């Protein structure tokens, strides 16, 4: 019960700890999401403010440029009118014209301010109202009223007209609306005052004209002058109306449509940016939710695994505690019974006879036998459990090492393949260069001279170079064949060692079984002795059993090492076979092509006699040329030799193919010298020497392995 209570408390503590960790992780993720959301809103607000400032600056610049252009045109027309009307110097007309010009300039300023206010309101409302021609104060009041209606509608219901903002933007918009409403009200009042002044001035001009007409009507003699004044007034009125129309036409901003298009474009771009930012935020939120869900699932799975492990551990501990309790109770009962029996035997010693003593000893022996059997069974069970755990751990370590070995082997294979590919490409390029160089030199020499003797000597030199190259290739090929044969023999030796190790392991297992049986028999025999001797012998047997287990583990490790070494040797042999085949195919192909070209370029048989006579007459020159050519061929850059680990060609196939190719070469392209080709003899002698050295090294290796085997067996 106490153990169960302790286990429950431990499980509850683990569950509370895991729950607290999950809550902390969830709070941290929520805090990160909230920080990201707030920073995103602040960045959006900053971008919106920057955009509004930029648009306001652009509109201000365009309005200033429009006003400057309007004033410039107005001044130009004013200068023209002054030049045209310089003759007419009537005071009334000049005052009226000056007043009208002043009124027109003020009207232009008012319209500019009004356009600026409309542009600001349109930017804030995210819409561009159409620009209408404004002729008088009634149109201004109508525009202001329409703007007020739009703004009131937006403030009343921000969701209308496809315009939705949050509370912060709404407060900022309300503040800007109040500010611009005050400015607009002031400008409207000023404009109405100016329009009143203009109407008063026009009324005053009409009164003056009427007074002038009345004066003209009073005097009959001045009828002609009145007609002149009327005509002048009509002309002035016509000029004023034309000027007003011209100014109004020029006042209409020619770039209004362009500005409206740009404002619409900026608004659409802003909407697109807002939509893109919203989509990005949604994707980020979805990703964060997915990560949170994955973390939650992983934590739940981890908690379930830990809980299952704890439950399993608690069950094992409970079972072990139950077995220990039962064994302890049984031992206590046995000891108590033995104690009572000894007491009863001590009291009845005088009465009992030899038969009672014998029966008592027999009962004690039976009890000791039962105790020894139980101890041996418990010890065997514990040993089995420990061995099973060690085997499981060893199996896991083997799996891990095998995985690491496969990964390292794959990486090494990739690197080897890449190196082989690079070497193959370099060799192909070098062969192509040599072929091109040979062709160009041959064509030049054929075109420059037709000397048969020189051609023959050159041909002999080239054949000597080819022989030297074939000899070098045969030497390398023989070395690789010997190495492959050595690797195969090593593989055979390792496989033999592997089989011997397996047989040794089987023998050890059989011997272990025999020792266990012998141990059981000795334990049954030693039950008759004292308990101290039995415990001592039991400890000694346990030590022997542990030593045997250690020997079995060592042999298992040796077996695994031998297996891995055999796998490495087999992989190395396969690589050697493939690389040797590839190297042989890459290097013999260009040589056969070159030999075919030389055979095709060989002079006809009619000229052979002359060549032979010239060769016989000058043997020393030929030998000198051959010596120089051989020195040149030695100085020629040979292709780099491949490493042992990079060659992957079967030795039997390689040897067979080498012999066939050498015989074919000697039969197809015979040399002009009377002496036989020393290729086969040199290769055979070199192979004999290398095989002799290899057998010596192999004998040393086998002796060393036998010594190691004898030490292990001892």
C-alpha positions in Angstrom: 0.0 0.0 0.0 2.8 2.4 0.9 4.5 1.6 -2.4 1.3 2.2 -4.4 0.7 5.5 -2.6 4.3 6.7 -3.4 3.9 5.6 -7.0 0.6 7.5 -7.3 2.1 10.6 -5.8 5.1 10.4 -8.2 2.7 10.0 -11.1 0.6 13.0 -10.0 3.7 15.1 -9.6 4.9 14.2 -13.1 1.5 15.0 -14.6 1.3 18.4 -12.8 4.9 19.2 -14.0 4.1 18.3 -17.6 0.8 20.3 -17.4 2.7 23.4 -16.0 5.2 23.1 -18.8 2.5 22.9 -21.5 0.8 26.0 -20.0 4.0 28.0 -20.0 4.7 27.1 -23.6 1.2 28.0 -24.6 1.4 31.4 -22.7 4.7 32.1 -24.4 3.3 31.3 -27.9 0.2 33.6 -27.1 2.5 36.4 -26.0 4.5 36.1 -29.2 1.4 36.2 -31.3 0.0 39.3 -29.5 3.4 41.1 -29.9 3.4 40.3 -33.5 -0.2 41.5 -33.9 0.5 44.8 -32.2 3.6 45.5 -34.1 1.8 44.7 -37.3 -1.0 47.3 -36.5 1.7 49.9 -35.6 3.5 49.3 -38.8 0.2 49.5 -40.8 -0.6 52.9 -39.1 2.9 54.2 -39.8 2.6 53.2 -43.5 -0.8 54.8 -43.8 0.4 58.1 -42.2 3.4 58.1 -44.5 1.2 57.5 -47.5 -1.2 60.3 -46.5 1.7 62.7 -46.0 3.1 61.8 -49.4 -0.2 62.3 -51.1 -0.8 65.6 -49.4 2.6 66.8 -50.4 2.1 65.8 -54.0 -1.3 67.5 -54.1 0.1 70.6 -52.5 2.9 70.8 -55.1 0.4 70.2 -58.0 -2.0 72.9 -56.6 0.9 75.4 -56.2 2.1 74.7 -59.7 -1.5 75.2 -61.0 -1.9 78.4 -59.1 1.5 79.7 -60.4 0.5 78.8 -63.9 -2.8 80.5 -63.5 -1.3 83.7 -62.1 1.3 83.7 -64.9 -1.3 83.4 -67.6 -3.5 86.0 -65.9 -0.5 88.4 -65.7 0.3 87.8 -69.4 -3.3 88.5 -70.4 -3.3 91.5 -68.2 -0.2 92.9 -69.9 -1.8 92.3 -73.2 -5.0 94.0 -72.2 -3.0 96.9 -70.9 -1.2 97.2 -74.2 -4.4 97.1 -76.1 -6.3 99.5 -73.8 -3.4 101.9 -73.4 -5.2 104.4 -75.6 -8.4 104.2 -73.6 -7.7 106.0 -70.5 -11.0 106.6 -69.0 -11.0 106.6 -65.2 -14.3 104.7 -64.8 -13.2 101.8 -67.1 -9.8 101.5 -65.5 -11.3 101.4 -62.0 -13.8 98.8 -63.0 -11.1 96.7 -64.8 -8.8 96.9 -61.8 -11.6 96.0 -59.4 -12.6 93.1 -61.7 -9.1 91.9 -61.8 -8.7 92.0 -58.1 -11.9 90.2 -57.6 -10.9 87.6 -60.1 -7.5 87.0 -58.4 -9.3 86.7 -55.0 -11.7 84.3 -56.6 -8.9 82.2 -58.0 -7.3 82.0 -54.5 -10.5 81.0 -53.0 -11.0 78.3 -55.6 -7.5 77.0 -55.0 -8.1 76.8 -51.2 -11.3 75.0 -51.8 -9.7 72.5 -54.2 -7.0 71.8 -51.6 -9.7 71.2 -49.0 -11.6 68.9 -51.3 -8.5 67.0 -52.2 -7.7 66.4 -48.5 -11.3 65.3 -47.8 -11.1 62.9 -50.8 -7.8 61.4 -49.6 -9.2 60.8 -46.1 -12.5 59.4 -47.4 -10.5 57.2 -49.9 -12.5 58.5 -52.8 -12.0 61.2 -55.4 -15.1 63.3 -56.1 -15.5 64.6 -59.7 -14.4 68.2 -60.3 -17.1 70.5 -61.6 -16.8 73.9 -62.9 -17.5 76.4 -60.2 -19.0 79.7 -61.4 -20.5 81.1 -58.3 -21.0 80.7 -54.5 -24.0 78.5 -54.9 -22.0 75.7 -56.5 -19.4 76.0 -53.7 -22.2 75.7 -51.1 -23.6 72.7 -52.9 -20.1 71.0 -53.0 -19.6 71.7 -49.3 -23.0 70.3 -48.4 -22.4 67.2 -50.4 -19.0 66.7 -48.7 -20.7 67.2 -45.3 -23.3 64.6 -46.2 -20.6 62.1 -47.3 -18.5 62.7 -44.1 -21.6 62.5 -41.9 -22.6 59.2 -43.5 -19.1 57.8 -43.1 -19.1 58.9 -39.4 -22.5 57.4 -38.9 -21.8 54.1 -40.5 -18.1 53.3 -41.4 -19.1 50.1 -43.0 -20.8 51.8 -46.0 -19.2 52.7 -49.3 -16.7 49.9 -48.9 -14.8 51.8 -46.2 -14.2 50.0 -42.9 -11.7 51.2 -40.3 -10.9 50.3 -36.7 -11.5 52.5 -33.6 -8.1 54.1 -33.7 -8.4 55.1 -37.4 -12.0 56.3 -36.7 -10.8 58.6 -33.9 -8.0 60.0 -36.1 -10.5 60.5 -39.0 -12.9 62.3 -36.7 -10.1 64.6 -35.5 -9.0 65.4 -39.1 -12.6 65.9 -40.1 -13.2 68.4 -37.3 -10.0 70.3 -38.2 -10.8 70.4 -41.9 -14.4 71.3 -41.2 -13.2 74.4 -39.3 -10.9 75.4 -42.1 -13.6 74.8 -44.7 -16.1 76.8 -42.7 -13.6 79.7 -42.5 -12.9 79.5 -46.2 -16.6 79.4 -47.1 -17.3 82.4 -44.9 -14.5 84.3 -46.5 -15.7 83.2 -50.0 -19.3 84.3 -49.2 -17.9 87.7 -48.0 -15.9 88.1 -51.1 -18.9 87.2 -53.3 -20.9 89.8 -51.4 -18.3 92.4 -52.1 -18.3 91.4 -55.8 -22.1 91.7 -55.9 -21.9 95.1 -54.2 -19.2 96.2 -56.6 -21.3 95.1 -59.6 -24.3 96.8 -58.2 -22.2 100.0 -57.7 -21.0 99.8 -61.3 -24.5 99.4 -62.6 -25.6 102.4 -60.6 -22.7 104.4 -61.9 -23.6 103.4 -65.5 -27.2 104.3 -64.8 -26.2 107.7 -63.5 -24.0 108.2 -66.5 -26.9 107.3 -68.8 -29.3 109.6 -66.9 -26.8 112.4 -67.4 -26.5 111.5 -71.0 -30.3 111.6 -71.4 -30.6 115.1 -69.7 -28.4 116.9 -72.2 -29.7 116.6 -75.8 -26.5 118.0 -77.3 -24.4 115.3 -75.7 -26.4 112.5 -77.3 -23.4 111.5 -79.4 -21.2 111.4 -76.4 -23.8 109.3 -74.5 -23.9 106.9 -77.4 -20.1 106.7 -77.2 -20.3 106.1 -73.4 -22.9 103.4 -73.9 -20.9 101.8 -76.5 -17.8 102.1 -74.3 -19.8 100.6 -71.4 -21.0 97.8 -73.6 -17.5 97.2 -74.9 -16.2 97.2 -71.3 -19.0 94.9 -70.2 -18.2 92.6 -73.1 -14.5 92.6 -72.2 -15.3 92.0 -68.6 -17.5 89.0 -69.4 -14.9 87.7 -71.9 -12.2 88.1 -69.2 -14.3 86.4 -66.6 -15.0 83.5 -69.0 -11.4 83.3 -69.9 -10.3 83.3 -66.3 -12.9 80.7 -65.4 -11.8 78.6 -68.3 -8.2 78.9 -67.3 -9.2 78.4 -63.7 -10.5 74.9 -64.5 -7.4 72.8 -63.8 -6.3 70.9 -66.8 -4.6 68.4 -64.6 -7.6 67.6 -62.4 -8.4 64.5 -64.4 -4.8 63.4 -64.1 -4.9 64.0 -60.4 -8.1 62.1 -60.0 -6.7 59.2 -61.9 -3.5 59.3 -59.8 -5.6 59.5 -56.6 -7.7 56.5 -57.8 -4.6 54.6 -58.6 -3.0 55.3 -55.2 -6.3 54.3 -53.5 -6.4 51.0 -55.4 -2.7 50.4 -54.7 -3.4 51.1 -51.0 -6.3 48.7 -51.0 -4.2 46.0 -52.7 -1.4 46.5 -50.1 -4.0 46.3 -47.3 -5.4 43.1 -48.8 -1.9 41.7 -49.3 -1.0 42.5 -45.7 -4.2 40.9 -44.5 -3.5 37.8 -46.5 0.0 37.7 -45.1 -1.3 38.1 -41.6 -3.9 35.3 -42.2 -1.2 33.0 -43.5 1.1 33.8 -40.6 -1.8 33.2 -38.1 -2.6 29.9 -39.8 1.1 28.9 -39.7 1.3 29.8 -36.0 -1.8 27.9 -35.3 -0.5 24.9 -37.1 2.8 25.1 -35.1 0.9 25.5 -31.9 -1.2 22.5 -32.7 1.8 20.4 -33.6 3.6 21.5 -30.4 0.4 20.6 -28.4 0.2 17.2 -30.1 3.8 16.5 -29.6 3.6 17.5 -25.9 0.5 15.3 -25.5 2.2 12.4 -27.1 5.3 12.9 -25.0 3.1 13.1 -21.9 1.3 9.9 -22.9 4.6 8.1 -23.5 6.0 9.3 -20.2 2.8 8.3 -18.4 2.9 4.8 -20.0 6.6 4.4 -19.1 5.9 5.4 -15.5 2.9 3.0 -15.3 5.0 0.2 -16.7 7.8 1.0 -14.3 5.3 1.1 -11.4 3.9 -2.3 -12.5 7.4 -3.8 -12.6 8.2 -2.4 -9.2 4.9 -3.7 -7.8 5.6 -7.2 -9.2 9.1 -7.2 -7.9 7.9 -5.9 -4.5 5.3 -8.6 -4.3 7.8 -11.4 -5.2 10.2 -10.0 -2.6 7.5 -9.8 0.1 6.4 -13.4 -0.7 10.0 -14.7 -0.6 10.6 -12.8 2.7 7.4 -14.1 4.3 8.2 -17.6 3.2 11.8 -17.4 4.6 10.5 -16.0 7.9 8.0 -18.8 8.1 10.6 -21.4 7.4 13.0 -19.9 9.9 10.2 -19.8 12.5 9.3 -23.4 11.9 12.9 -24.4 12.1 13.3 -22.5 15.3 10.3 -24.1 16.9 11.4 -27.5 15.7 14.9 -27.0 17.2 13.3 -25.8 20.5 11.0 -28.8 20.6 13.9 -31.1 19.7 16.0 -29.5 22.5 13.3 -30.2 25.0 12.7 -33.7 23.9 16.4 -34.6 23.3 16.5 -37.0 26.2 13.3 -38.8 25.2 13.9 -39.0 21.5 16.1 -41.6 20.0 18.2 -42.0 16.9 15.2 -42.2 14.7 14.0 -38.8 15.7 17.4 -37.2 15.2 17.6 -38.7 11.7 14.1 -37.5 10.8 14.9 -34.0 12.1 18.1 -33.9 10.1 16.2 -35.1 7.1 13.6 -32.3 7.5 16.3 -29.7 7.9 18.0 -31.0 4.7 14.7 -30.8 2.8 14.2 -27.2 4.0 17.7 -26.2 3.0 17.2 -27.9 -0.4 14.0 -26.0 -0.9 15.7 -22.7 0.1 18.6 -23.4 -2.3 16.3 -24.3 -5.1 14.3 -21.1 -4.6 17.5 -19.0 -4.4 18.8 -20.6 -7.6 15.5 -20.0 -9.4 15.4 -16.4 -8.3 19.0 -15.9 -9.3 18.4 -17.6 -12.7 15.4 -15.4 -13.3 17.4 -12.2 -12.4 20.3 -13.4 -14.7 17.9 -14.0 -17.5 16.3 -10.6 -17.1 19.7 -8.9 -17.0 20.9 -10.8 -20.1 17.7 -9.9 -22.0 18.2 -6.2 -21.1 21.8 -6.4 -22.2 20.9 -8.2 -25.5 18.3 -5.5 -26.2 20.7 -2.7 -25.5 23.4 -4.5 -27.7 20.8 -4.9 -30.5 19.9 -1.2 -30.4 23.6 -0.2 -30.4 24.2 -2.5 -33.4 21.3 -0.9 -35.3 22.6 2.5 -34.6 26.1 1.6 -35.7 24.8 -0.1 -38.8 22.8 3.0 -39.7 25.9 5.2 -39.2 28.0 2.8 -41.2 25.5 2.8 -44.1 25.3 6.6 -44.0 29.1 7.0 -44.0 29.4 4.4 -46.8 26.8 6.2 -48.9 28.7 9.5 -48.4 32.0 7.9 -49.3 30.4 6.3 -52.4 29.0 9.6 -53.5 32.4 11.3 -53.1 34.2 8.4 -54.9 31.7 8.5 -57.8 32.2 12.3 -58.1 36.0 11.9 -58.1 35.8 9.1 -60.7 33.5 11.3 -62.9 35.9 14.2 -62.7 38.8 12.0 -63.5 36.9 10.4 -66.4 36.1 13.8 -67.8 39.7 15.1 -67.5 40.9 11.9 -69.2 38.4 12.3 -72.0 39.4 15.9 -72.6 43.1 15.0 -72.5 42.5 12.2 -75.1 40.6 14.5 -77.3 43.3 17.1 -77.2 46.0 14.5 -78.0 43.9 13.2 -80.9 43.3 16.7 -82.3 47.0 17.5 -81.9 48.0 14.3 -83.6 45.6 14.9 -86.5 46.8 18.5 -87.0 50.5 17.4 -86.9 49.9 14.5 -89.3 48.0 16.7 -91.8 50.7 19.4 -91.6 53.5 16.9 -92.2 51.6 15.2 -95.0 51.0 18.6 -96.7 54.6 19.9 -96.1 56.6 17.0 -97.2 56.2 13.6 -98.8 59.4 12.0 -97.5 58.7 8.3 -97.0 61.7 7.8 -94.7 60.7 10.6 -92.4 57.1 9.3 -92.3 58.4 5.8 -91.5 60.6 7.1 -88.7 57.8 9.2 -87.3 55.5 6.2 -87.5 58.1 4.1 -85.7 58.5 6.7 -83.0 54.7 6.9 -82.5 54.5 3.1 -82.4 57.3 3.1 -79.8 55.3 5.7 -77.7 52.2 3.5 -78.1 54.2 0.5 -76.9 55.4 2.5 -73.9 51.9 3.6 -73.1 50.6 0.0 -73.4 53.4 -1.2 -71.1 52.6 1.4 -68.5 48.9 0.5 -68.8 49.7 -3.2 -68.5 51.8 -2.6 -65.4 49.1 -0.7 -63.7 46.5 -3.2 -64.8 48.6 -6.1 -63.4 49.0 -4.2 -60.2 45.3 -3.7 -59.9 44.7 -7.4 -60.8 47.0 -8.4 -58.0 45.4 -6.1 -55.6 41.9 -7.4 -56.5 43.2 -11.0 -56.1 44.6 -10.1 -52.7 41.4 -8.5 -51.7 39.5 -11.6 -52.7 41.8 -13.8 -50.7 41.4 -11.5 -47.7 37.7 -11.8 -48.1 37.9 -15.6 -48.2 40.1 -15.6 -45.1 37.7 -13.2 -43.3 34.7 -15.4 -44.3 36.6 -18.4 -43.0 37.3 -16.6 -39.8 33.6 -15.7 -39.6 32.6 -19.4 -39.9 35.2 -20.4 -37.4 33.9 -17.7 -35.0 30.3 -18.9 -35.4 31.4 -22.5 -34.8 33.3 -21.3 -31.7 30.2 -19.5 -30.5 28.1 -22.6 -31.0 30.7 -24.6 -29.0 30.7 -22.1 -26.3 26.9 -22.1 -26.1 26.9 -25.9 -25.8 29.6 -25.7 -23.2 27.6 -23.1 -21.4 24.6 -25.4 -21.3 26.7 -28.2 -20.0 28.2 -25.9 -17.3 24.7 -24.9 -16.3 23.6 -28.5 -16.1 26.8 -29.3 -14.1 26.1 -26.3 -11.9 22.6 -27.5 -11.2 23.8 -31.0 -10.3 26.6 -29.7 -8.1 24.0 -27.4 -6.4 21.8 -30.4 -5.7 24.8 -32.3 -4.4 26.0 -29.4 -2.2 22.5 -28.9 -0.6 23.6 -31.4 2.1 26.4 -29.2 3.2 26.2 -26.1 5.4 24.5 -22.9 4.3 27.8 -20.9 4.3 29.5 -23.3 1.9 26.5 -23.2 -0.4 26.6 -19.4 -0.5 30.3 -19.4 -1.2 30.0 -22.0 -4.0 27.0 -20.1 -5.4 29.0 -16.9 -5.5 31.9 -18.7 -7.2 29.5 -20.2 -9.8 28.0 -16.7 -10.4 31.5 -15.4 -11.1 32.2 -18.2 -13.5 28.9 -17.5 -15.2 29.7 -13.8 -15.5 33.1 -14.7 -17.0 31.4 -16.9 -19.5 28.9 -14.2 -20.4 31.8 -11.8 -20.9 33.5 -14.3 -23.2 30.3 -14.7 -25.2 30.0 -10.9 -25.5 33.6 -10.6 -26.7 33.1 -13.3 -29.3 29.9 -11.6 -30.4 31.9 -8.3 -30.8 34.6 -10.1 -32.8 31.9 -11.7 -35.0 30.3 -8.3 -35.7 33.7 -6.8 -36.4 34.5 -9.7 -38.8 31.1 -9.2 -40.5 31.7 -5.5 -41.0 35.2 -6.1 -42.3 33.9 -8.7 -44.8 31.2 -6.2 -46.0 33.8 -3.5 -46.4 36.0 -5.9 -48.4 33.1 -7.0 -50.6 32.2 -3.3 -51.3 35.8 -2.5 -52.0 36.0 -5.4 -54.5 32.9 -4.3 -56.2 34.2 -0.7 -56.5 37.6 -2.1 -57.8 35.8 -4.1 -60.4 33.7 -1.2 -61.7 36.5 1.3 -61.7 39.0 -1.1 -63.4 36.4 -1.8 -66.1 35.7 1.9 -66.6 39.4 2.8 -66.7 40.1 0.0 -69.1 37.3 1.0 -71.4 38.2 4.7 -71.3 42.0 4.2 -71.9 42.0 1.3 -74.4 39.4 2.9 -76.7 41.5 5.9 -77.7 44.5 3.7 -78.2 42.6 1.4 -80.6 41.4 4.4 -82.5 44.9 5.7 -82.8 46.2 2.3 -83.9 43.5 2.1 -86.6 44.4 5.5 -87.8 48.1 4.6 -88.0 47.3 1.3 -89.8 45.2 3.3 -92.3 48.0 5.8 -92.8 50.6 3.0 -93.3 52.5 3.4 -96.6 51.7 0.9 -99.4 53.8 -2.3 -99.8 55.7 -1.1 -102.8 57.6 1.3 -100.8 58.3 -1.1 -97.9 61.5 -2.4 -99.5 63.0 1.0 -99.7 62.1 1.7 -96.2 63.6 -1.6 -95.0 66.8 -0.9 -96.9 67.1 2.5 -95.5 66.4 1.2 -92.1 69.0 -1.6 -92.5 71.6 0.9 -93.8 71.1 3.2 -90.8 70.5 1.1 -87.7 72.3 3.5 -85.4 70.1 6.4 -86.5 67.0 4.4 -85.8 68.1 3.4 -82.4 68.9 7.0 -81.6 65.5 8.1 -82.8 63.9 5.3 -80.8 65.9 6.4 -77.8 64.9 10.0 -78.2 61.3 9.0 -78.9 61.3 6.7 -75.8 62.7 9.6 -73.7 60.0 11.9 -75.2 57.4 9.3 -74.4 58.7 9.1 -70.8 58.6 12.8 -70.6 55.0 12.8 -71.9 52.5 13.5 -69.2 50.8 10.2 -68.3 47.3 10.1 -66.9 47.1 9.9 -63.1 46.9 6.5 -61.5 43.7 5.6 -59.7 43.6 4.8 -56.0 42.9 1.3 -54.8 39.6 2.1 -53.2 38.3 3.7 -56.5 38.8 0.7 -58.8 35.8 -1.6 -59.2 36.6 -4.2 -61.9 36.7 -8.0 -61.6 40.2 -9.4 -61.7 39.4 -12.4 -63.7 37.5 -10.5 -66.4 40.3 -7.9 -66.4 43.0 -10.4 -66.9 41.1 -12.2 -69.7 40.4 -8.9 -71.4 43.9 -7.7 -71.1 45.3 -10.8 -72.7 42.8 -10.7 -75.5 43.4 -7.0 -76.2 47.2 -7.5 -76.2 47.0 -10.4 -78.6 44.7 -8.6 -80.9 46.9 -5.5 -80.8 49.9 -7.6 -81.8 48.0 -9.3 -84.5 46.4 -6.2 -86.0 49.3 -3.8 -85.9 52.6 -5.7 -86.3 55.8 -3.8 -85.7 58.6 -3.4 -88.3 61.3 -4.5 -86.0 62.4 -8.2 -86.3 62.6 -8.7 -82.5 59.4 -9.9 -80.8 57.4 -7.5 -78.6 58.5 -7.8 -74.9 55.1 -7.0 -73.5 53.9 -10.5 -72.6 57.2 -11.5 -71.0 57.5 -8.4 -68.9 54.0 -8.6 -67.7 54.3 -12.3 -66.8 57.6 -11.8 -64.9 56.1 -8.8 -63.0 53.0 -10.9 -62.1 55.2 -13.7 -60.8 57.2 -11.4 -58.6 54.1 -9.7 -57.3 52.3 -13.0 -56.6 55.4 -14.3 -54.8 55.4 -11.1 -52.6 51.7 -11.4 -52.0 52.0 -15.1 -51.0 54.7 -14.1 -48.5 52.5 -11.3 -47.1 49.5 -13.7 -47.0 51.5 -16.3 -45.1 52.5 -13.7 -42.6 48.9 -12.5 -42.2 47.6 -16.1 -41.8 50.3 -16.8 -39.1 49.3 -13.7 -37.2 45.6 -14.7 -37.4 46.4 -18.2 -36.1 48.3 -16.7 -33.2 45.4 -14.4 -32.4 43.0 -17.4 -32.6 45.1 -19.5 -30.2 45.3 -16.6 -27.7 41.5 -16.2 -27.8 41.0 -19.9 -27.4 43.4 -20.0 -24.4 
